[in-house]
Amino acid sequence: MPYISRATRPAARSAAVSAVVAAALAAGLLAASSPSASAAEVQVHDIQGATRLSPLAGQQVTDVTGIVTGVRSYGSKGFWLQDPEGDKNPATSEGVFVYTGSAALTVRAGDAVRVSGTVGEYVPGGQSSGNQSLTQITKPTVTVESSGNALPAPVTVDAKTVPSAFAPDGDPADGGSINALPLKPRSYALDRYESLEGMNVRVGTSRVVGATDPYSELWITVKPHENANRRGGTVYKSYDDQNTGRLQIQQLAPVSEQPFPKANVGDTLTGGAAGPLDFNQFGGYTLVARTLGKVTDKGLERETTRRQAKGELAVATYNVENLDPTDPQTKFDALAGAVVSNLASPDILALEEIQDDNGAKNDGTVSAEATLKKFTDAIVAAGGPRYAWRSIDPENNEDGGEPGGNIRQVFLFNPERVSFTDRGTGDATTGTDVVRSAGRAALTLSPGRVDPANAAWTDSRKPLAGEFSFRGRPVIVVANHFGSKGGDEGLTSHHQPPVRSSEAKRLQQAQAVNSFVRDVRKVQKNADVVVVGDVNDFEFSATTDALEAGGALKSAVKSLPRSERYSYVYQGNAQVLDQILTSPGVGGAGAFSYDSVHINAEFAEQNSDHDPQVLRFRP
């Protein structure tokens, strides 16, 4: 996944009308010329309207009444206001967020208040994010009329009330946006959630499908059987089969006042949660819990793969998440212990996100020798083999990732089981070629980079190719780390389907790797070629199709049952990002054993955010 600093999360909301509303005004979708809303009695549902954009955006409203259902005293400060009566229209929300900014918060849950202010549409993450907007009242003046009132009864969000269809197709005349479409909460999940924006909602006891993260968030599903797997997760199976029951959970109280519960995938949030339904940049619709149940531990355990047989070659890939010598020894020890115990010391281990010898310090250092020595020493200390390594240092700050970190792919190999065939002296800008040697395909540079001058690899990690020999049989391995999904719109984007702009680069990268494998097979049709790494894309994606094109490769994760295909958990979706692909002859007409070893992605405590993958076959 991309290097994204969550420190950029906005702490305040702009009071200005967003660009999305300005565009809607220009298109005539909002009535800018209507009389001031202050001239007539306005209720919350009038502000929310029956589409995603308020018909009163940009206008002043006066004496909007309701009950305070929650107060947020940190981050985007403000409170949620709800009309306890409403208009009985299921498409119009009866709740709205009142953004107070730096002003002192003088209300409490249960206060009956009158609010005057400006109606606005705030886009979390900015217009370029593609996110939907949040309707709110800004620059408010607030009058408390009484306190201690009963809160409006929460609306239950469950499997019966959330449709299985995710969202309507966007309007082509509006750039594929769903903003101006009438809400159909009985037909589409996103419309159902939008119709409850700002309202007091509840979920019952629910299965956790996304572990607690460092930002005190977790994901649950209100649909217990939706694409569930044996470990309690919800698997992402295709673009056309969205998991509509997923919902992010935060809490109203600051973590400093009330610790947020730690949960792993498959645990149960017993007692559920209740509070206002928000929309934020990182995840979309979010229940901000005023009351939060307790986590029931279901005992999820980290997996261990079997050890390879004497005649089997074990090839693995593992994204170790920006590993460098400035990381604590505990991280090195934990990763090393996993290599030995959970991965059973594979013969060849391709690593992604090995950083240079001083990590993110941006001083021109590109060598990773210290990083690799510290890691391989830790593996030995954990009872594993003394791995040797091969890699090519990148040019400074030319391969993307964390600035100054100079991440790259690295081959570790166990010299007691496998040997590396060194040829030539590869560098960051010289590509390896394929030639015939003794009747077999051979690399001109080993290790060498694959097509590094190709524009597909600009500001991205270049593939690392190497020749190995196992029991006298040559095997060519290509280690990859394709471009991230940074820049893609979220699943809850106002564009439906969302714009996935990052796919273009990965498609070019996949085509380049596929072309290289074809070159190998032109020289030796039955060559054993294994393509591994963090492909940053799904097994059903155009990226994977391009890697497999022409029968050059086959994604080994597809040999697993659909419910077991995942290496990463993002926003409650268990999904494939890390892959191993094989040429047709690997293992003798495709006879191999594959394992996605789940040791990180499902857990609140992680050594990396990726799960490693292992392939075993007989060359």
C-alpha positions as CSV (number, residue, x, y, z in Angstrom):
1,M,0.0,0.0,0.0
2,P,1.1,3.6,-0.4
3,Y,3.1,5.6,2.1
4,I,0.5,7.9,3.6
5,S,1.0,10.0,6.6
6,R,-2.2,10.0,8.7
7,A,-0.8,13.1,10.4
8,T,-2.4,15.0,7.4
9,R,-5.9,14.1,8.6
10,P,-7.7,17.4,8.8
11,A,-8.4,18.7,12.3
12,A,-10.9,21.3,11.2
13,R,-13.6,21.8,8.6
14,S,-13.8,24.7,6.1
15,A,-16.9,26.8,6.6
16,A,-16.9,27.7,2.9
17,V,-19.2,26.0,0.5
18,S,-17.2,23.2,-1.2
19,A,-16.3,23.0,-4.8
20,V,-18.8,20.2,-5.3
21,V,-21.6,22.5,-4.3
22,A,-20.3,25.3,-6.4
23,A,-20.4,23.0,-9.4
24,A,-23.9,21.9,-8.5
25,L,-25.0,25.5,-8.3
26,A,-23.5,26.2,-11.7
27,A,-25.3,23.2,-13.1
28,G,-28.6,24.3,-11.7
29,L,-28.8,21.3,-9.3
30,L,-29.1,23.6,-6.3
31,A,-31.4,26.6,-6.0
32,A,-29.1,29.5,-5.3
33,S,-31.7,32.1,-6.1
34,S,-34.4,30.8,-3.7
35,P,-35.5,33.0,-0.8
36,S,-33.3,33.0,2.3
37,A,-34.0,30.0,4.4
38,S,-34.3,32.3,7.4
39,A,-37.5,33.7,6.0
40,A,-39.4,30.5,6.8
41,E,-39.3,27.8,9.4
42,V,-36.5,25.3,8.5
43,Q,-36.1,21.9,9.9
44,V,-33.2,19.5,9.8
45,H,-34.7,17.4,7.0
46,D,-35.1,20.5,4.9
47,I,-31.4,21.1,5.2
48,Q,-30.5,17.5,4.3
49,G,-33.0,17.1,1.4
50,A,-33.5,13.9,-0.5
51,T,-30.1,13.9,-2.4
52,R,-26.5,14.0,-1.1
53,L,-26.3,17.8,-1.5
54,S,-28.3,20.2,0.6
55,P,-30.9,22.3,-1.3
56,L,-30.0,25.1,1.1
57,A,-26.2,24.9,0.7
58,G,-24.7,28.4,1.1
59,Q,-27.8,29.9,2.7
60,Q,-28.4,31.2,6.2
61,V,-30.8,29.3,8.4
62,T,-32.4,30.5,11.6
63,D,-33.7,28.7,14.7
64,V,-33.3,25.1,13.5
65,T,-34.4,23.0,16.5
66,G,-33.5,19.6,17.7
67,I,-31.9,17.5,20.4
68,V,-28.1,17.2,20.7
69,T,-27.2,13.5,20.3
70,G,-23.4,13.7,20.6
71,V,-20.6,16.2,21.2
72,R,-17.1,15.9,19.7
73,S,-14.6,17.9,21.7
74,Y,-11.5,16.9,19.6
75,G,-10.5,16.9,16.0
76,S,-13.4,18.4,14.0
77,K,-15.2,19.9,16.9
78,G,-18.9,20.3,17.0
79,F,-22.1,18.4,17.8
80,W,-24.9,16.4,16.1
81,L,-28.4,17.9,16.1
82,Q,-31.5,15.7,15.5
83,D,-35.1,16.5,15.0
84,P,-37.0,14.0,17.2
85,E,-40.1,14.2,15.1
86,G,-39.1,14.4,11.5
87,D,-41.0,14.2,8.2
88,K,-41.4,10.4,8.0
89,N,-39.6,10.5,4.6
90,P,-37.0,7.7,4.6
91,A,-34.8,9.5,2.1
92,T,-34.3,12.7,4.3
93,S,-32.0,12.5,7.3
94,E,-33.2,14.1,10.5
95,G,-29.7,14.7,11.8
96,V,-27.0,17.2,10.9
97,F,-23.5,18.1,12.2
98,V,-23.0,21.5,13.6
99,Y,-19.4,22.6,13.2
100,T,-18.2,24.9,15.9
101,G,-14.5,24.9,15.1
102,S,-12.4,26.6,17.8
103,A,-15.4,28.0,19.5
104,A,-16.1,26.6,23.0
105,L,-18.5,23.8,23.2
106,T,-21.4,24.7,25.5
107,V,-23.9,21.9,24.8
108,R,-24.3,18.4,26.0
109,A,-26.1,15.3,24.7
110,G,-29.8,15.7,25.6
111,D,-29.9,19.4,25.3
112,A,-32.8,20.9,23.3
113,V,-31.3,23.7,21.2
114,R,-32.0,26.3,18.5
115,V,-29.2,26.8,16.0
116,S,-28.7,29.5,13.4
117,G,-25.9,29.5,10.9
118,T,-24.8,28.8,7.3
119,V,-25.5,25.5,5.6
120,G,-22.4,24.0,3.9
121,E,-21.2,20.9,2.2
122,Y,-17.8,19.8,3.5
123,V,-15.7,17.3,1.5
124,P,-13.4,15.3,3.8
125,G,-10.0,15.1,2.1
126,G,-10.8,17.8,-0.4
127,Q,-12.5,17.8,-3.7
128,S,-9.7,15.9,-5.4
129,S,-10.3,12.9,-3.1
130,G,-13.7,12.1,-4.8
131,N,-15.2,11.7,-1.4
132,Q,-18.9,12.4,-0.8
133,S,-19.6,15.6,1.2
134,L,-21.0,16.0,4.7
135,T,-23.9,18.4,5.1
136,Q,-23.3,20.7,8.1
137,I,-24.2,24.0,9.7
138,T,-21.2,26.3,10.2
139,K,-20.6,29.6,12.0
140,P,-23.4,28.7,14.4
141,T,-25.1,30.6,17.1
142,V,-26.6,28.2,19.6
143,T,-29.3,28.7,22.2
144,V,-30.0,25.9,24.8
145,E,-33.6,25.8,25.7
146,S,-33.6,22.8,28.1
147,S,-31.3,20.0,29.2
148,G,-31.7,16.3,30.2
149,N,-34.0,15.4,27.4
150,A,-34.3,11.9,26.1
151,L,-32.3,11.3,22.9
152,P,-34.2,10.4,19.8
153,A,-34.4,6.6,19.6
154,P,-31.5,5.2,17.6
155,V,-32.2,3.8,14.1
156,T,-31.1,0.2,13.9
157,V,-28.6,-0.6,11.1
158,D,-28.6,-4.3,10.4
159,A,-28.8,-7.0,7.8
160,K,-32.5,-6.4,7.2
161,T,-32.2,-2.7,6.7
162,V,-29.0,-2.4,4.6
163,P,-29.6,-3.4,0.9
164,S,-27.3,-5.8,-0.8
165,A,-26.9,-3.5,-3.8
166,F,-24.0,-1.1,-3.1
167,A,-24.8,2.1,-5.0
168,P,-26.5,3.3,-8.2
169,D,-24.4,4.0,-11.2
170,G,-23.4,7.6,-11.4
171,D,-25.1,10.0,-13.7
172,P,-23.0,10.2,-17.0
173,A,-24.2,13.8,-17.5
174,D,-22.7,14.6,-14.1
175,G,-19.3,13.0,-14.6
176,G,-20.4,9.7,-13.1
177,S,-21.5,11.4,-9.8
178,I,-24.4,10.2,-7.6
179,N,-24.6,13.5,-5.8
180,A,-27.7,14.7,-7.4
181,L,-29.5,11.4,-7.7
182,P,-32.6,11.0,-5.5
183,L,-31.8,8.8,-2.6
184,K,-33.3,5.3,-2.6
185,P,-32.5,3.9,0.8
186,R,-34.4,0.7,0.3
187,S,-32.5,-0.1,-2.9
188,Y,-28.8,0.8,-2.2
189,A,-26.6,0.5,0.8
190,L,-24.8,3.9,0.2
191,D,-28.2,5.6,-0.1
192,R,-29.3,3.9,3.1
193,Y,-26.3,5.2,5.0
194,E,-26.6,8.7,3.5
195,S,-30.3,8.9,4.5
196,L,-29.1,8.4,8.1
197,E,-26.2,10.9,7.9
198,G,-25.9,12.8,11.2
199,M,-28.7,10.7,12.9
200,N,-28.5,8.6,16.1
201,V,-28.0,5.0,14.9
202,R,-27.1,1.7,16.6
203,V,-25.6,-1.6,15.6
204,G,-26.2,-4.7,17.7
205,T,-23.6,-7.3,18.6
206,S,-21.4,-7.5,15.5
207,R,-18.4,-9.4,14.1
208,V,-15.2,-7.4,13.8
209,V,-13.9,-7.5,10.2
210,G,-11.1,-4.9,10.5
211,A,-8.8,-4.9,13.6
212,T,-8.3,-1.9,15.8
213,D,-5.8,0.5,14.1
214,P,-3.4,3.0,15.6
215,Y,-6.0,5.7,15.1
216,S,-8.5,4.0,17.4
217,E,-10.9,2.7,14.7
218,L,-12.2,-0.7,13.9
219,W,-14.6,-2.2,11.4
220,I,-17.6,-4.4,12.0
221,T,-20.1,-5.9,9.7
222,V,-23.9,-5.8,10.3
223,K,-24.2,-8.8,7.9
224,P,-22.9,-11.8,9.7
225,H,-22.8,-14.1,6.6
226,E,-21.7,-11.7,4.0
227,N,-18.6,-13.2,2.2
228,A,-17.4,-14.5,5.6
229,N,-14.4,-16.8,5.9
230,R,-13.3,-19.3,8.5
231,R,-11.2,-16.7,10.4
232,G,-14.0,-14.2,10.8
233,G,-13.1,-11.8,8.0
234,T,-15.2,-10.5,5.1
235,V,-13.5,-11.3,1.8
236,Y,-13.5,-8.9,-1.1
237,K,-14.3,-11.0,-4.1
238,S,-14.9,-8.6,-7.0
239,Y,-15.7,-5.0,-8.0
240,D,-19.3,-6.1,-8.6
241,D,-19.7,-7.8,-5.2
242,Q,-19.2,-5.1,-2.6
243,N,-19.6,-5.9,1.1
244,T,-22.3,-3.6,2.1
245,G,-22.5,-4.5,5.8
246,R,-19.1,-3.0,6.6
247,L,-19.2,0.0,8.9
248,Q,-16.3,1.9,10.6
249,I,-16.5,2.4,14.4
250,Q,-14.9,5.3,16.3
251,Q,-15.9,6.8,19.7
252,L,-16.9,10.2,20.8
253,A,-14.8,10.3,23.9
254,P,-11.1,11.1,23.4
255,V,-8.8,8.1,23.8
256,S,-7.1,10.0,26.6
257,E,-10.3,9.8,28.6
258,Q,-11.6,6.5,27.5
259,P,-9.3,3.8,26.0
260,F,-10.6,2.4,22.7
261,P,-10.9,-1.4,22.7
262,K,-8.4,-3.6,20.9
263,A,-9.9,-6.1,18.6
264,N,-8.8,-8.6,16.0
265,V,-10.7,-9.8,13.0
266,G,-13.2,-12.4,14.0
267,D,-13.7,-11.0,17.5
268,T,-17.2,-9.8,18.5
269,L,-18.2,-6.3,19.5
270,T,-20.6,-7.5,22.2
271,G,-23.4,-5.0,22.8
272,G,-22.7,-3.2,19.6
273,A,-22.5,0.6,19.6
274,A,-24.8,3.6,19.3
275,G,-24.1,7.2,18.3
276,P,-24.2,9.6,15.4
277,L,-23.5,8.5,11.8
278,D,-20.6,10.6,10.4
279,F,-18.8,10.6,7.1
280,N,-15.0,11.0,7.2
281,Q,-12.0,11.0,4.8
282,F,-10.6,7.6,5.9
283,G,-13.5,5.1,5.5
284,G,-16.6,7.0,4.7
285,Y,-19.7,6.3,6.8
286,T,-18.6,6.0,10.4
287,L,-20.6,5.3,13.6
288,V,-19.1,7.7,16.2
289,A,-20.0,5.7,19.3
290,R,-21.5,7.5,22.3
291,T,-21.9,4.1,23.8
292,L,-19.7,1.2,22.9
293,G,-19.9,-2.5,23.8
294,K,-17.0,-4.7,24.8
295,V,-14.8,-6.8,22.6
296,T,-15.2,-10.6,23.1
297,D,-11.9,-12.3,22.1
298,K,-12.5,-15.2,19.7
299,G,-9.0,-16.4,20.0
300,L,-7.7,-15.8,16.5
301,E,-4.2,-17.3,16.1
302,R,-1.4,-16.5,13.7
303,E,-0.9,-19.2,11.1
304,T,2.1,-21.4,10.6
305,T,2.8,-22.9,7.2
306,R,4.3,-26.4,6.8
307,R,8.0,-27.0,6.2
308,Q,9.0,-27.8,2.6
309,A,10.0,-31.4,1.9
310,K,13.6,-32.2,1.0
311,G,12.8,-32.1,-2.8
312,E,10.6,-29.0,-2.6
313,L,11.8,-25.5,-3.2
314,A,10.0,-23.0,-1.0
315,V,9.7,-19.4,-2.4
316,A,8.1,-16.7,-0.3
317,T,7.4,-13.0,-0.5
318,Y,7.0,-10.6,2.5
319,N,6.5,-6.9,2.7
320,V,8.2,-5.9,5.9
321,E,6.9,-2.4,6.0
322,N,9.8,0.1,5.7
323,L,12.3,-1.9,7.7
324,D,15.6,0.0,8.5
325,P,18.2,0.0,11.3
326,T,16.4,2.8,13.2
327,D,13.5,0.5,13.9
328,P,13.5,-1.1,17.4
329,Q,15.3,-4.4,17.7
330,T,11.9,-5.9,18.7
331,K,10.6,-5.3,15.2
332,F,13.6,-7.1,13.7
333,D,13.2,-10.0,16.2
334,A,9.4,-10.3,15.6
335,L,9.8,-10.3,11.8
336,A,12.7,-12.8,12.1
337,G,10.8,-15.1,14.4
338,A,7.9,-15.1,11.9
339,V,10.3,-16.1,9.1
340,V,11.6,-19.0,11.1
341,S,8.4,-20.2,12.9
342,N,5.5,-19.1,10.8
343,L,7.1,-19.4,7.3
344,A,9.3,-22.4,8.2
345,S,12.5,-20.8,6.8
346,P,11.7,-20.7,3.1
347,D,14.6,-21.4,0.7
348,I,14.2,-18.1,-1.1
349,L,12.5,-15.1,0.5
350,A,11.8,-11.9,-1.5
351,L,11.5,-8.9,0.7
352,E,9.7,-5.7,-0.1
353,E,10.2,-2.3,1.6
354,I,13.8,-2.9,2.8
355,Q,15.0,0.7,3.5
356,D,18.5,2.1,3.3
357,D,20.9,2.1,6.3
358,N,19.5,5.2,7.9
359,G,15.8,4.9,7.0
360,A,13.9,8.1,6.3
361,K,16.9,10.4,6.8
362,N,17.2,12.0,3.4
363,D,21.0,12.4,3.1
364,G,21.8,10.5,-0.1
365,T,22.4,7.1,1.6
366,V,21.2,4.2,-0.6
367,S,23.0,1.1,0.8
368,A,20.9,-1.3,2.8
369,E,23.8,-3.6,4.0
370,A,23.3,-2.6,7.6
371,T,19.5,-3.2,7.4
372,L,20.1,-6.7,5.9
373,K,22.8,-7.7,8.3
374,K,20.6,-6.7,11.2
375,F,17.7,-8.7,9.8
376,T,19.6,-11.8,8.9
377,D,21.4,-11.8,12.3
378,A,18.0,-11.7,13.9
379,I,16.9,-14.7,11.8
380,V,19.9,-16.7,13.0
381,A,19.2,-15.7,16.6
382,A,15.6,-17.0,16.1
383,G,17.0,-20.4,15.2
384,G,16.9,-19.9,11.4
385,P,19.5,-20.4,8.7
386,R,22.2,-17.9,7.9
387,Y,20.6,-16.3,4.9
388,A,22.7,-14.7,2.1
389,W,21.3,-11.8,0.1
390,R,21.3,-10.2,-3.3
391,S,20.0,-6.8,-4.2
392,I,20.6,-3.6,-6.2
393,D,20.8,-0.2,-4.6
394,P,18.3,2.3,-6.1
395,E,19.2,5.7,-7.2
396,N,18.5,8.2,-4.4
397,N,14.8,9.0,-4.1
398,E,14.0,7.5,-7.5
399,D,11.9,4.5,-6.5
400,G,9.0,6.1,-4.5
401,G,8.0,5.2,-1.0
402,E,8.9,7.2,2.1
403,P,11.1,10.1,1.2
404,G,14.8,9.3,2.0
405,G,14.0,5.7,2.7
406,N,15.0,4.3,-0.7
407,I,13.0,1.1,-0.4
408,R,13.9,-1.8,-2.6
409,Q,13.3,-5.6,-3.1
410,V,15.8,-8.0,-1.8
411,F,16.4,-11.7,-2.2
412,L,17.3,-13.7,0.9
413,F,18.3,-17.3,0.2
414,N,19.5,-20.2,2.3
415,P,22.9,-21.3,0.8
416,E,22.5,-24.7,2.4
417,R,19.5,-25.4,0.2
418,V,19.8,-23.2,-2.8
419,S,22.6,-21.3,-4.7
420,F,22.5,-18.0,-6.4
421,T,23.9,-17.7,-10.0
422,D,25.9,-14.5,-10.0
423,R,26.3,-12.9,-13.5
424,G,27.7,-9.5,-14.3
425,T,27.4,-6.4,-12.2
426,G,23.8,-5.0,-12.2
427,D,23.1,-1.5,-11.3
428,A,20.0,0.7,-10.8
429,T,19.7,1.8,-14.4
430,T,20.9,-1.2,-16.5
431,G,18.3,-3.9,-17.4
432,T,19.0,-7.6,-17.5
433,D,18.4,-9.5,-20.7
434,V,17.7,-13.1,-21.5
435,V,20.1,-15.3,-23.5
436,R,20.5,-19.0,-24.2
437,S,23.2,-20.8,-22.2
438,A,23.8,-24.5,-22.4
439,G,20.3,-24.9,-23.9
440,R,18.6,-23.0,-21.1
441,A,17.4,-19.5,-20.5
442,A,19.9,-17.4,-18.6
443,L,20.0,-13.8,-17.4
444,T,22.8,-11.5,-18.6
445,L,22.8,-9.8,-15.2
446,S,21.9,-11.7,-12.0
447,P,20.9,-10.0,-9.9
448,G,19.5,-7.5,-12.5
449,R,16.6,-5.1,-12.9
450,V,13.8,-5.7,-15.4
451,D,13.4,-2.9,-17.9
452,P,14.3,-0.1,-15.5
453,A,14.2,2.6,-18.1
454,N,10.6,1.9,-18.9
455,A,8.4,4.9,-18.0
456,A,6.2,2.4,-16.1
457,W,8.8,2.4,-13.3
458,T,9.1,6.2,-12.9
459,D,9.1,7.0,-9.1
460,S,8.4,3.3,-8.5
461,R,10.3,0.2,-7.4
462,K,12.0,-1.6,-10.3
463,P,11.6,-5.4,-10.5
464,L,14.6,-7.4,-9.3
465,A,15.4,-10.6,-11.2
466,G,17.8,-13.4,-10.1
467,E,18.8,-16.9,-11.2
468,F,18.9,-19.6,-8.6
469,S,19.8,-23.3,-8.7
470,F,18.1,-25.9,-6.7
471,R,19.3,-29.5,-6.9
472,G,20.9,-28.7,-10.2
473,R,17.7,-27.1,-11.7
474,P,17.7,-23.4,-12.6
475,V,14.9,-21.2,-11.4
476,I,14.4,-17.5,-12.3
477,V,12.7,-15.4,-9.7
478,V,11.4,-11.8,-10.2
479,A,10.7,-9.8,-7.1
480,N,8.2,-6.9,-7.5
481,H,6.6,-4.0,-5.7
482,F,4.1,-2.4,-8.0
483,G,2.8,1.1,-7.7
484,S,0.5,1.8,-4.8
485,K,-3.3,2.6,-4.8
486,G,-2.6,6.1,-3.7
487,G,-4.8,8.5,-5.5
488,D,-7.7,6.1,-6.0
489,E,-11.1,7.1,-4.8
490,G,-12.6,5.3,-1.9
491,L,-15.4,2.8,-2.3
492,T,-17.8,5.4,-0.9
493,S,-16.8,8.0,-3.5
494,H,-19.5,10.2,-5.0
495,H,-18.4,8.7,-8.3
496,Q,-19.9,5.3,-8.8
497,P,-18.0,3.2,-9.8
498,P,-15.1,5.0,-8.1
499,V,-12.2,6.3,-10.2
500,R,-9.2,4.0,-9.8
501,S,-6.5,6.2,-11.4
502,S,-3.6,4.2,-10.0
503,E,-4.5,1.2,-12.1
504,A,-2.9,2.7,-15.2
505,K,0.6,2.6,-13.9
506,R,0.2,-0.9,-12.5
507,L,-1.2,-2.1,-15.8
508,Q,2.0,-0.8,-17.6
509,Q,4.2,-2.5,-14.9
510,A,2.4,-5.8,-15.3
511,Q,2.8,-5.6,-19.0
512,A,6.5,-5.0,-18.7
513,V,6.9,-8.0,-16.3
514,N,4.8,-10.2,-18.6
515,S,7.0,-9.2,-21.6
516,F,10.1,-10.2,-19.7
517,V,8.6,-13.6,-18.8
518,R,7.7,-14.1,-22.4
519,D,11.2,-13.4,-23.4
520,V,12.4,-16.1,-21.0
521,R,9.9,-18.6,-22.4
522,K,10.9,-17.8,-26.0
523,V,14.4,-19.0,-25.1
524,Q,13.2,-21.9,-22.9
525,K,9.5,-22.8,-23.1
526,N,9.6,-24.9,-20.0
527,A,11.7,-22.5,-17.9
528,D,10.7,-22.3,-14.2
529,V,9.9,-18.6,-13.6
530,V,8.4,-17.4,-10.4
531,V,7.1,-13.8,-10.2
532,V,6.5,-12.7,-6.6
533,G,5.8,-9.6,-4.5
534,D,3.5,-6.8,-3.4
535,V,1.6,-6.4,-6.7
536,N,-0.8,-3.9,-4.9
537,D,-3.8,-5.3,-6.8
538,F,-6.4,-7.9,-6.6
539,E,-6.4,-11.4,-8.2
540,F,-9.4,-10.3,-10.3
541,S,-7.9,-7.0,-11.4
542,A,-6.7,-5.8,-14.8
543,T,-3.2,-5.8,-13.3
544,T,-3.3,-9.6,-12.7
545,D,-4.9,-10.2,-16.1
546,A,-2.0,-8.4,-17.7
547,L,0.6,-10.4,-15.7
548,E,-1.2,-13.6,-16.9
549,A,-1.7,-12.5,-20.5
550,G,-0.8,-15.0,-23.2
551,G,-0.5,-17.8,-20.6
552,A,2.9,-16.6,-19.5
553,L,2.0,-16.7,-15.8
554,K,-0.8,-17.9,-13.5
555,S,-1.6,-16.3,-10.2
556,A,-1.1,-19.1,-7.6
557,V,-3.5,-17.5,-5.1
558,K,-6.3,-18.5,-7.4
559,S,-5.6,-22.1,-6.4
560,L,-7.0,-21.3,-3.0
561,P,-10.8,-21.3,-2.2
562,R,-12.2,-17.8,-2.8
563,S,-12.7,-17.3,1.0
564,E,-9.0,-17.8,1.6
565,R,-7.7,-15.4,-1.0
566,Y,-6.3,-12.4,0.9
567,S,-3.1,-10.9,2.2
568,Y,-4.3,-7.6,3.5
569,V,-7.3,-6.1,5.3
570,Y,-8.4,-2.6,4.3
571,Q,-11.5,-1.0,5.7
572,G,-12.9,-4.3,6.7
573,N,-12.3,-6.0,3.3
574,A,-9.9,-9.0,3.4
575,Q,-8.2,-8.7,0.0
576,V,-5.3,-9.8,-2.2
577,L,-2.4,-7.4,-2.7
578,D,0.6,-9.8,-2.4
579,Q,0.9,-12.5,-5.0
580,I,3.1,-15.3,-6.4
581,L,2.6,-16.1,-10.1
582,T,4.2,-19.1,-11.9
583,S,5.1,-20.0,-15.4
584,P,3.3,-23.0,-16.8
585,G,6.0,-25.5,-16.2
586,V,6.6,-24.8,-12.5
587,G,6.2,-27.9,-10.4
588,G,5.6,-30.0,-13.5
589,A,2.5,-28.7,-15.2
590,G,1.5,-26.5,-12.3
591,A,1.8,-29.0,-9.4
592,F,2.6,-26.8,-6.4
593,S,1.4,-26.0,-2.9
594,Y,0.4,-22.4,-2.0
595,D,-0.2,-20.7,1.3
596,S,-1.2,-17.2,2.3
597,V,0.1,-17.2,5.9
598,H,-2.1,-15.0,8.0
599,I,0.1,-13.5,10.7
600,N,-0.4,-9.7,10.5
601,A,-3.3,-8.2,8.5
602,E,-6.1,-9.5,10.8
603,F,-4.4,-8.4,14.1
604,A,-4.3,-5.1,16.0
605,E,-0.7,-5.9,16.9
606,Q,1.2,-6.2,13.6
607,N,4.8,-6.6,12.6
608,S,3.8,-5.6,9.1
609,D,0.5,-4.7,7.5
610,H,0.9,-7.5,4.9
611,D,0.7,-11.3,5.2
612,P,3.5,-13.3,3.6
613,Q,2.9,-15.8,0.8
614,V,4.7,-19.1,0.3
615,L,4.9,-21.3,-2.8
616,R,6.4,-24.9,-2.7
617,F,7.1,-26.9,-5.8
618,R,9.5,-29.5,-7.2
619,P,11.7,-28.0,-10.0
